[in-house]
Amino acid sequence: MASKFPEVQGGGSLIIAWQVKSKNVLVVGGGEVAAGRILHALNADAQVTVVCPVSGLNEEVAFRVSEGQVTHIDRNFEPTDLEGADMVLCAIDDPDASTQVWRLCKEKRIPANIADVPSECDFYFGSVHRDGPLQVMVSTNGNGPKLASIVRKKIAETLPDSMGAAIDNVGKLRKKLREVAPNPQEGPKRMKWHVQRPTLISSYPN
Amino acid sequence: MASKFPEVQGGGSLIIAWQVKSKNVLVVGGGEVAAGRILHALNADAQVTVVCPVSGLNEEVAFRVSEGQVTHIDRNFEPTDLEGADMVLCAIDDPDASTQVWRLCKEKRIPANIADVPSECDFYFGSVHRDGPLQVMVSTNGNGPKLASIVRKKIAETLPDSMGAAIDNVGKLRKKLREVAPNPQEGPKRMKWHVQRPTLISSYPN
């Protein structure tokens, strides 16, 4: 019997906006995949450390090291590298070493992604469109990275160029509004605000 | 000086597809916000436990309890509820109790989201469009939940209705291909596959 509540559609992921601002993200490896991970992490204002022998750095990673955008440890991964790490992104072509990184992360309860080993991932990456404060992430839940990329491009073409700027402006207005009518104890009220807008499934802030 | 590598655009989040399949997700609270969290978690195949006095359950949460979609603990949160929890989503109108949940989660290194308290969140939710295996998540990085919802709707209108089914079909083809040409040790090769497609920033699987 159909209920009036949304039906559960299994098979998805919990897509979330992880907050890594000023958090320590350790990237193990320095090749093309690592370069993508590093850019993702830097775009989210993380403190990024890359552990990889200098000979293994690709041009982009070497550039980010030389610009001081990331901290570089010029050797292969060692377990002590995990001290203080809030997240680990591993992208090396060595299944045994990868598995060791994964196991250590799980012992220490550090969220981790071992590239290309779905079973050794707390989370996957998707294809992300970025326009200022706006981020749109496309996941096909393992059915095809190429398709995710195509969908992302289609979305990017569709959204007005001004969307990022418009969102920026709304953000500024909201900020001003808070200055005019500050209310530090508004937690419960805002929770109510959610409740009054049943079509809005997302939570503040997003 | 402009470099040939993508420029870092700070101010974003690390948007990721968290894997909660068969993982224990504890939802603290049973109101409208909790109902949204529960649906998100169920859509990602999590094992969901809701801790909330039965009097505090809204109609949707009560429905999911009665259908056996979630496990229900009929009382307020207690620290022992965190035993075995892989993720905690807290949505109660009690700032002190919320903060206690957050602190305990951080002691135990359990990823957590305290609704409406950005400083007590490892991650935020966004507005999600779902079509079969396809998930598209919109985040405005705190600049306006309403706008995220508008952008999501616009994207949903734009994408062809057949997109989810098309992705499903590609997934089936990929699976068949793997059966025909299985290669369990293909990690390094797939890593190369990434490398050969520089326009593809996303990782397998997504």
HADDOCK unambig.tbl for C-alpha pairs under 7 A between the chains (distance, minus, plus):
assign (segid A and resid 5 and name CA) (segid B and resid 60 and name CA) 6.34 0.50 0.50
assign (segid A and resid 8 and name CA) (segid B and resid 39 and name CA) 6.64 0.50 0.50
assign (segid A and resid 8 and name CA) (segid B and resid 42 and name CA) 6.29 0.50 0.50
assign (segid A and resid 8 and name CA) (segid B and resid 43 and name CA) 5.52 0.50 0.50
assign (segid A and resid 9 and name CA) (segid B and resid 43 and name CA) 4.91 0.50 0.50
assign (segid A and resid 10 and name CA) (segid B and resid 42 and name CA) 6.53 0.50 0.50
assign (segid A and resid 10 and name CA) (segid B and resid 43 and name CA) 4.28 0.50 0.50
assign (segid A and resid 10 and name CA) (segid B and resid 44 and name CA) 5.56 0.50 0.50
assign (segid A and resid 10 and name CA) (segid B and resid 45 and name CA) 5.39 0.50 0.50
assign (segid A and resid 11 and name CA) (segid B and resid 43 and name CA) 6.51 0.50 0.50
assign (segid A and resid 11 and name CA) (segid B and resid 44 and name CA) 5.69 0.50 0.50
assign (segid A and resid 11 and name CA) (segid B and resid 45 and name CA) 6.25 0.50 0.50
assign (segid A and resid 11 and name CA) (segid B and resid 133 and name CA) 6.89 0.50 0.50
assign (segid A and resid 12 and name CA) (segid B and resid 43 and name CA) 5.67 0.50 0.50
assign (segid A and resid 12 and name CA) (segid B and resid 44 and name CA) 4.38 0.50 0.50
assign (segid A and resid 12 and name CA) (segid B and resid 133 and name CA) 6.47 0.50 0.50
assign (segid A and resid 13 and name CA) (segid B and resid 17 and name CA) 5.34 0.50 0.50
assign (segid A and resid 13 and name CA) (segid B and resid 18 and name CA) 5.76 0.50 0.50
assign (segid A and resid 13 and name CA) (segid B and resid 19 and name CA) 5.68 0.50 0.50
assign (segid A and resid 13 and name CA) (segid B and resid 20 and name CA) 6.98 0.50 0.50
assign (segid A and resid 13 and name CA) (segid B and resid 44 and name CA) 4.57 0.50 0.50
assign (segid A and resid 14 and name CA) (segid B and resid 17 and name CA) 5.55 0.50 0.50
assign (segid A and resid 14 and name CA) (segid B and resid 18 and name CA) 4.97 0.50 0.50
assign (segid A and resid 14 and name CA) (segid B and resid 19 and name CA) 6.52 0.50 0.50
assign (segid A and resid 14 and name CA) (segid B and resid 20 and name CA) 6.88 0.50 0.50
assign (segid A and resid 14 and name CA) (segid B and resid 40 and name CA) 6.49 0.50 0.50
assign (segid A and resid 14 and name CA) (segid B and resid 41 and name CA) 6.40 0.50 0.50
assign (segid A and resid 14 and name CA) (segid B and resid 44 and name CA) 5.57 0.50 0.50
assign (segid A and resid 15 and name CA) (segid B and resid 16 and name CA) 5.71 0.50 0.50
assign (segid A and resid 15 and name CA) (segid B and resid 17 and name CA) 4.36 0.50 0.50
assign (segid A and resid 15 and name CA) (segid B and resid 18 and name CA) 5.94 0.50 0.50
assign (segid A and resid 15 and name CA) (segid B and resid 137 and name CA) 6.77 0.50 0.50
assign (segid A and resid 16 and name CA) (segid B and resid 15 and name CA) 5.70 0.50 0.50
assign (segid A and resid 16 and name CA) (segid B and resid 16 and name CA) 5.66 0.50 0.50
assign (segid A and resid 16 and name CA) (segid B and resid 17 and name CA) 6.45 0.50 0.50
assign (segid A and resid 16 and name CA) (segid B and resid 18 and name CA) 6.97 0.50 0.50
assign (segid A and resid 16 and name CA) (segid B and resid 123 and name CA) 6.13 0.50 0.50
assign (segid A and resid 16 and name CA) (segid B and resid 124 and name CA) 5.81 0.50 0.50
assign (segid A and resid 16 and name CA) (segid B and resid 125 and name CA) 5.14 0.50 0.50
assign (segid A and resid 16 and name CA) (segid B and resid 126 and name CA) 6.78 0.50 0.50
assign (segid A and resid 17 and name CA) (segid B and resid 13 and name CA) 5.33 0.50 0.50
assign (segid A and resid 17 and name CA) (segid B and resid 14 and name CA) 5.53 0.50 0.50
assign (segid A and resid 17 and name CA) (segid B and resid 15 and name CA) 4.35 0.50 0.50
assign (segid A and resid 17 and name CA) (segid B and resid 16 and name CA) 6.46 0.50 0.50
assign (segid A and resid 17 and name CA) (segid B and resid 123 and name CA) 5.24 0.50 0.50
assign (segid A and resid 17 and name CA) (segid B and resid 124 and name CA) 5.03 0.50 0.50
assign (segid A and resid 17 and name CA) (segid B and resid 125 and name CA) 6.16 0.50 0.50
assign (segid A and resid 18 and name CA) (segid B and resid 13 and name CA) 5.77 0.50 0.50
assign (segid A and resid 18 and name CA) (segid B and resid 14 and name CA) 4.97 0.50 0.50
assign (segid A and resid 18 and name CA) (segid B and resid 15 and name CA) 5.92 0.50 0.50
assign (segid A and resid 18 and name CA) (segid B and resid 16 and name CA) 6.97 0.50 0.50
assign (segid A and resid 18 and name CA) (segid B and resid 122 and name CA) 6.08 0.50 0.50
assign (segid A and resid 18 and name CA) (segid B and resid 123 and name CA) 4.13 0.50 0.50
assign (segid A and resid 18 and name CA) (segid B and resid 124 and name CA) 6.48 0.50 0.50
assign (segid A and resid 19 and name CA) (segid B and resid 13 and name CA) 5.67 0.50 0.50
assign (segid A and resid 19 and name CA) (segid B and resid 14 and name CA) 6.50 0.50 0.50
assign (segid A and resid 19 and name CA) (segid B and resid 122 and name CA) 5.68 0.50 0.50
assign (segid A and resid 19 and name CA) (segid B and resid 123 and name CA) 5.33 0.50 0.50
assign (segid A and resid 20 and name CA) (segid B and resid 13 and name CA) 6.98 0.50 0.50
assign (segid A and resid 20 and name CA) (segid B and resid 14 and name CA) 6.87 0.50 0.50
assign (segid A and resid 32 and name CA) (segid B and resid 195 and name CA) 5.79 0.50 0.50
assign (segid A and resid 36 and name CA) (segid B and resid 201 and name CA) 6.06 0.50 0.50
assign (segid A and resid 39 and name CA) (segid B and resid 8 and name CA) 6.66 0.50 0.50
assign (segid A and resid 40 and name CA) (segid B and resid 14 and name CA) 6.50 0.50 0.50
assign (segid A and resid 41 and name CA) (segid B and resid 14 and name CA) 6.40 0.50 0.50
assign (segid A and resid 42 and name CA) (segid B and resid 8 and name CA) 6.31 0.50 0.50
assign (segid A and resid 42 and name CA) (segid B and resid 10 and name CA) 6.53 0.50 0.50
assign (segid A and resid 43 and name CA) (segid B and resid 8 and name CA) 5.52 0.50 0.50
assign (segid A and resid 43 and name CA) (segid B and resid 9 and name CA) 4.90 0.50 0.50
assign (segid A and resid 43 and name CA) (segid B and resid 10 and name CA) 4.26 0.50 0.50
assign (segid A and resid 43 and name CA) (segid B and resid 11 and name CA) 6.50 0.50 0.50
assign (segid A and resid 43 and name CA) (segid B and resid 12 and name CA) 5.66 0.50 0.50
assign (segid A and resid 44 and name CA) (segid B and resid 10 and name CA) 5.55 0.50 0.50
assign (segid A and resid 44 and name CA) (segid B and resid 11 and name CA) 5.67 0.50 0.50
assign (segid A and resid 44 and name CA) (segid B and resid 12 and name CA) 4.37 0.50 0.50
assign (segid A and resid 44 and name CA) (segid B and resid 13 and name CA) 4.57 0.50 0.50
assign (segid A and resid 44 and name CA) (segid B and resid 14 and name CA) 5.58 0.50 0.50
assign (segid A and resid 45 and name CA) (segid B and resid 10 and name CA) 5.39 0.50 0.50
assign (segid A and resid 45 and name CA) (segid B and resid 11 and name CA) 6.26 0.50 0.50
assign (segid A and resid 60 and name CA) (segid B and resid 5 and name CA) 6.33 0.50 0.50
assign (segid A and resid 93 and name CA) (segid B and resid 188 and name CA) 4.88 0.50 0.50
assign (segid A and resid 93 and name CA) (segid B and resid 191 and name CA) 7.00 0.50 0.50
assign (segid A and resid 109 and name CA) (segid B and resid 109 and name CA) 6.32 0.50 0.50
assign (segid A and resid 116 and name CA) (segid B and resid 187 and name CA) 6.12 0.50 0.50
assign (segid A and resid 116 and name CA) (segid B and resid 191 and name CA) 6.84 0.50 0.50
assign (segid A and resid 116 and name CA) (segid B and resid 204 and name CA) 5.96 0.50 0.50
assign (segid A and resid 118 and name CA) (segid B and resid 205 and name CA) 6.83 0.50 0.50
assign (segid A and resid 122 and name CA) (segid B and resid 18 and name CA) 6.09 0.50 0.50
assign (segid A and resid 122 and name CA) (segid B and resid 19 and name CA) 5.68 0.50 0.50
assign (segid A and resid 123 and name CA) (segid B and resid 16 and name CA) 6.13 0.50 0.50
assign (segid A and resid 123 and name CA) (segid B and resid 17 and name CA) 5.24 0.50 0.50
assign (segid A and resid 123 and name CA) (segid B and resid 18 and name CA) 4.14 0.50 0.50
assign (segid A and resid 123 and name CA) (segid B and resid 19 and name CA) 5.34 0.50 0.50
assign (segid A and resid 124 and name CA) (segid B and resid 16 and name CA) 5.81 0.50 0.50
assign (segid A and resid 124 and name CA) (segid B and resid 17 and name CA) 5.03 0.50 0.50
assign (segid A and resid 124 and name CA) (segid B and resid 18 and name CA) 6.49 0.50 0.50
assign (segid A and resid 124 and name CA) (segid B and resid 205 and name CA) 6.76 0.50 0.50
assign (segid A and resid 124 and name CA) (segid B and resid 206 and name CA) 6.29 0.50 0.50
assign (segid A and resid 125 and name CA) (segid B and resid 16 and name CA) 5.14 0.50 0.50
assign (segid A and resid 125 and name CA) (segid B and resid 17 and name CA) 6.15 0.50 0.50
assign (segid A and resid 125 and name CA) (segid B and resid 202 and name CA) 6.22 0.50 0.50
assign (segid A and resid 125 and name CA) (segid B and resid 203 and name CA) 6.02 0.50 0.50
assign (segid A and resid 125 and name CA) (segid B and resid 206 and name CA) 6.15 0.50 0.50
assign (segid A and resid 126 and name CA) (segid B and resid 16 and name CA) 6.77 0.50 0.50
assign (segid A and resid 126 and name CA) (segid B and resid 202 and name CA) 5.19 0.50 0.50
assign (segid A and resid 126 and name CA) (segid B and resid 203 and name CA) 6.68 0.50 0.50
assign (segid A and resid 126 and name CA) (segid B and resid 206 and name CA) 5.11 0.50 0.50
assign (segid A and resid 127 and name CA) (segid B and resid 201 and name CA) 6.62 0.50 0.50
assign (segid A and resid 127 and name CA) (segid B and resid 202 and name CA) 4.87 0.50 0.50
assign (segid A and resid 133 and name CA) (segid B and resid 11 and name CA) 6.89 0.50 0.50
assign (segid A and resid 133 and name CA) (segid B and resid 12 and name CA) 6.47 0.50 0.50
assign (segid A and resid 133 and name CA) (segid B and resid 140 and name CA) 5.32 0.50 0.50
assign (segid A and resid 133 and name CA) (segid B and resid 141 and name CA) 5.73 0.50 0.50
assign (segid A and resid 134 and name CA) (segid B and resid 139 and name CA) 5.85 0.50 0.50
assign (segid A and resid 134 and name CA) (segid B and resid 140 and name CA) 4.49 0.50 0.50
assign (segid A and resid 134 and name CA) (segid B and resid 141 and name CA) 6.75 0.50 0.50
assign (segid A and resid 135 and name CA) (segid B and resid 138 and name CA) 5.89 0.50 0.50
assign (segid A and resid 135 and name CA) (segid B and resid 139 and name CA) 5.17 0.50 0.50
assign (segid A and resid 135 and name CA) (segid B and resid 140 and name CA) 6.31 0.50 0.50
assign (segid A and resid 136 and name CA) (segid B and resid 136 and name CA) 6.73 0.50 0.50
assign (segid A and resid 136 and name CA) (segid B and resid 137 and name CA) 5.54 0.50 0.50
assign (segid A and resid 136 and name CA) (segid B and resid 138 and name CA) 4.60 0.50 0.50
assign (segid A and resid 136 and name CA) (segid B and resid 139 and name CA) 6.38 0.50 0.50
assign (segid A and resid 137 and name CA) (segid B and resid 15 and name CA) 6.78 0.50 0.50
assign (segid A and resid 137 and name CA) (segid B and resid 136 and name CA) 5.53 0.50 0.50
assign (segid A and resid 137 and name CA) (segid B and resid 137 and name CA) 5.10 0.50 0.50
assign (segid A and resid 137 and name CA) (segid B and resid 138 and name CA) 6.61 0.50 0.50
assign (segid A and resid 138 and name CA) (segid B and resid 135 and name CA) 5.89 0.50 0.50
assign (segid A and resid 138 and name CA) (segid B and resid 136 and name CA) 4.60 0.50 0.50
assign (segid A and resid 138 and name CA) (segid B and resid 137 and name CA) 6.62 0.50 0.50
assign (segid A and resid 139 and name CA) (segid B and resid 134 and name CA) 5.86 0.50 0.50
assign (segid A and resid 139 and name CA) (segid B and resid 135 and name CA) 5.18 0.50 0.50
assign (segid A and resid 139 and name CA) (segid B and resid 136 and name CA) 6.38 0.50 0.50
assign (segid A and resid 139 and name CA) (segid B and resid 206 and name CA) 4.99 0.50 0.50
assign (segid A and resid 140 and name CA) (segid B and resid 133 and name CA) 5.34 0.50 0.50
assign (segid A and resid 140 and name CA) (segid B and resid 134 and name CA) 4.50 0.50 0.50
assign (segid A and resid 140 and name CA) (segid B and resid 135 and name CA) 6.32 0.50 0.50
assign (segid A and resid 140 and name CA) (segid B and resid 206 and name CA) 5.25 0.50 0.50
assign (segid A and resid 141 and name CA) (segid B and resid 133 and name CA) 5.73 0.50 0.50
assign (segid A and resid 141 and name CA) (segid B and resid 134 and name CA) 6.75 0.50 0.50
assign (segid A and resid 141 and name CA) (segid B and resid 205 and name CA) 6.72 0.50 0.50
assign (segid A and resid 141 and name CA) (segid B and resid 206 and name CA) 4.90 0.50 0.50
assign (segid A and resid 142 and name CA) (segid B and resid 204 and name CA) 6.79 0.50 0.50
assign (segid A and resid 142 and name CA) (segid B and resid 205 and name CA) 4.21 0.50 0.50
assign (segid A and resid 142 and name CA) (segid B and resid 206 and name CA) 4.51 0.50 0.50
assign (segid A and resid 143 and name CA) (segid B and resid 167 and name CA) 6.27 0.50 0.50
assign (segid A and resid 143 and name CA) (segid B and resid 168 and name CA) 6.68 0.50 0.50
assign (segid A and resid 143 and name CA) (segid B and resid 170 and name CA) 6.50 0.50 0.50
assign (segid A and resid 143 and name CA) (segid B and resid 171 and name CA) 4.16 0.50 0.50
assign (segid A and resid 143 and name CA) (segid B and resid 206 and name CA) 6.95 0.50 0.50
assign (segid A and resid 144 and name CA) (segid B and resid 170 and name CA) 6.84 0.50 0.50
assign (segid A and resid 144 and name CA) (segid B and resid 171 and name CA) 6.30 0.50 0.50
assign (segid A and resid 144 and name CA) (segid B and resid 206 and name CA) 6.64 0.50 0.50
assign (segid A and resid 145 and name CA) (segid B and resid 202 and name CA) 6.47 0.50 0.50
assign (segid A and resid 145 and name CA) (segid B and resid 203 and name CA) 6.67 0.50 0.50
assign (segid A and resid 145 and name CA) (segid B and resid 204 and name CA) 5.85 0.50 0.50
assign (segid A and resid 145 and name CA) (segid B and resid 205 and name CA) 6.44 0.50 0.50
assign (segid A and resid 145 and name CA) (segid B and resid 206 and name CA) 5.55 0.50 0.50
assign (segid A and resid 149 and name CA) (segid B and resid 200 and name CA) 6.67 0.50 0.50
assign (segid A and resid 155 and name CA) (segid B and resid 155 and name CA) 6.52 0.50 0.50
assign (segid A and resid 167 and name CA) (segid B and resid 143 and name CA) 6.28 0.50 0.50
assign (segid A and resid 168 and name CA) (segid B and resid 143 and name CA) 6.68 0.50 0.50
assign (segid A and resid 170 and name CA) (segid B and resid 143 and name CA) 6.51 0.50 0.50
assign (segid A and resid 170 and name CA) (segid B and resid 144 and name CA) 6.84 0.50 0.50
assign (segid A and resid 171 and name CA) (segid B and resid 143 and name CA) 4.18 0.50 0.50
assign (segid A and resid 171 and name CA) (segid B and resid 144 and name CA) 6.30 0.50 0.50
assign (segid A and resid 187 and name CA) (segid B and resid 116 and name CA) 6.24 0.50 0.50
assign (segid A and resid 188 and name CA) (segid B and resid 93 and name CA) 4.91 0.50 0.50
assign (segid A and resid 191 and name CA) (segid B and resid 93 and name CA) 6.96 0.50 0.50
assign (segid A and resid 191 and name CA) (segid B and resid 116 and name CA) 6.92 0.50 0.50
assign (segid A and resid 195 and name CA) (segid B and resid 32 and name CA) 5.82 0.50 0.50
assign (segid A and resid 200 and name CA) (segid B and resid 149 and name CA) 6.71 0.50 0.50
assign (segid A and resid 201 and name CA) (segid B and resid 36 and name CA) 6.09 0.50 0.50
assign (segid A and resid 201 and name CA) (segid B and resid 127 and name CA) 6.66 0.50 0.50
assign (segid A and resid 202 and name CA) (segid B and resid 125 and name CA) 6.26 0.50 0.50
assign (segid A and resid 202 and name CA) (segid B and resid 126 and name CA) 5.22 0.50 0.50
assign (segid A and resid 202 and name CA) (segid B and resid 127 and name CA) 4.92 0.50 0.50
assign (segid A and resid 202 and name CA) (segid B and resid 145 and name CA) 6.46 0.50 0.50
assign (segid A and resid 203 and name CA) (segid B and resid 125 and name CA) 6.10 0.50 0.50
assign (segid A and resid 203 and name CA) (segid B and resid 126 and name CA) 6.72 0.50 0.50
assign (segid A and resid 203 and name CA) (segid B and resid 145 and name CA) 6.67 0.50 0.50
assign (segid A and resid 204 and name CA) (segid B and resid 116 and name CA) 6.03 0.50 0.50
assign (segid A and resid 204 and name CA) (segid B and resid 142 and name CA) 6.75 0.50 0.50
assign (segid A and resid 204 and name CA) (segid B and resid 145 and name CA) 5.82 0.50 0.50
assign (segid A and resid 205 and name CA) (segid B and resid 118 and name CA) 6.86 0.50 0.50
assign (segid A and resid 205 and name CA) (segid B and resid 124 and name CA) 6.77 0.50 0.50
assign (segid A and resid 205 and name CA) (segid B and resid 141 and name CA) 6.70 0.50 0.50
assign (segid A and resid 205 and name CA) (segid B and resid 142 and name CA) 4.19 0.50 0.50
assign (segid A and resid 205 and name CA) (segid B and resid 145 and name CA) 6.43 0.50 0.50
assign (segid A and resid 206 and name CA) (segid B and resid 124 and name CA) 6.27 0.50 0.50
assign (segid A and resid 206 and name CA) (segid B and resid 125 and name CA) 6.13 0.50 0.50
assign (segid A and resid 206 and name CA) (segid B and resid 126 and name CA) 5.07 0.50 0.50
assign (segid A and resid 206 and name CA) (segid B and resid 139 and name CA) 4.97 0.50 0.50
assign (segid A and resid 206 and name CA) (segid B and resid 140 and name CA) 5.28 0.50 0.50
assign (segid A and resid 206 and name CA) (segid B and resid 141 and name CA) 4.93 0.50 0.50
assign (segid A and resid 206 and name CA) (segid B and resid 142 and name CA) 4.57 0.50 0.50
assign (segid A and resid 206 and name CA) (segid B and resid 144 and name CA) 6.69 0.50 0.50
assign (segid A and resid 206 and name CA) (segid B and resid 145 and name CA) 5.57 0.50 0.50
